[in-house]
Amino acid sequence: MKDMMLILNYSDEFSMEIARRLRSEQIHTKIVDAAATAEQIREIAPKGIILSGEAKGMQGVLDTGILELGIPVLALGHASHLLLRELGGVCAGVAISEKKAMVEYGESALFAGLSSGERYIEEAQIMMLPSDVQMTASAAGCTIAYEHTQNKQYGIQFELERNDPESSAILTAFVRDVCGCEAWWTLDAVCEDAQGRLCEAAARGGNAVCAVSGGVDSTVAALLTHKVFGSRMTAILVDNGLMREGEAAAVRALFEELGIPLCVADRSQEVLH
C-alpha cells in the first residue's frame, strides 16, 4: 500500500482544511470518524495520524490503543487535550482566550526553521505535563505545544489556520520529516491506482454496474471502469424528475460519444407523484 496520512475527524471544518492542504502537496490523505478503533487504523496502516479538533468547545474520545501502534500522532486544538490526558497529563482551566499572544517555539522537529512571533489564540488551557513529555512552544507562560519525542506524539493547542505559512510548515514537517510520508498523490498516480484495483476486480470475473449522475466524478469512474471491464460493464442513470430540462438526454448523448453502454431508468413519475 502506498503512503497515506489519516485524519481522525473531531471537526469537519478543520479536517477538510487539513486534507485540502495536504492533498495540494500531493500527500494521499483519508478522513475517518474520530471513533475509529486502533484495530481499524492498524488495517489502514497510515504513515501518520492527525487528530483534528477545534480550538475550543469540542468533546470526544480517543482509543488509547492508537498510541500503542507505533504510528506518529499529531493532535491539534482540543484534541491535544485528549492526547495529553492519555499520556498522563492534566488540563487545568483556560489560560488564554480569544487574543493575540507571542508564541515562543522551542526545539522540535515540528518547528524547525520557524521564528517566534505573534499569533491569534482562540483558547489555550493550562497544561500539567508528565515527566516524559516536553514543552515545545509557549505563550504568556502557558504551554502551547508539547511532545513525547521518543513515541513521536505531538500536541498543539491552536488549530491550523487558513492561508497561514506557519501552519503549512508545521504540517509539512510532521508529514514528511516525522512520518516520512512520500508525496505521490498526483492525478496520473490516482488513475493508475484506481485502474489497478479495477483490473484485480475484473480478473475475478462477473459484470460491473456503475451508477452515474452525469457529473464529472461519476463519468470519470464510469470511463475508468469501462476501460477495464469493456462489454461487461453497464452504466445506469436514474432520471428522478428533478434533473435540469434535457439533462438526461445530454448524459445519454455524452455516453454514446464515449462508447459506454448506458441504461436510463425513468423514475420521474414515482418521485413527483
Summary of the structure (lengths in Angstrom):
residues: 273
radius of gyration: 23.6
end to end distance: 48.6
largest distance: 68.5
contacts: 848
relative contact order: 0.12
helix: 37%
strand: 30%
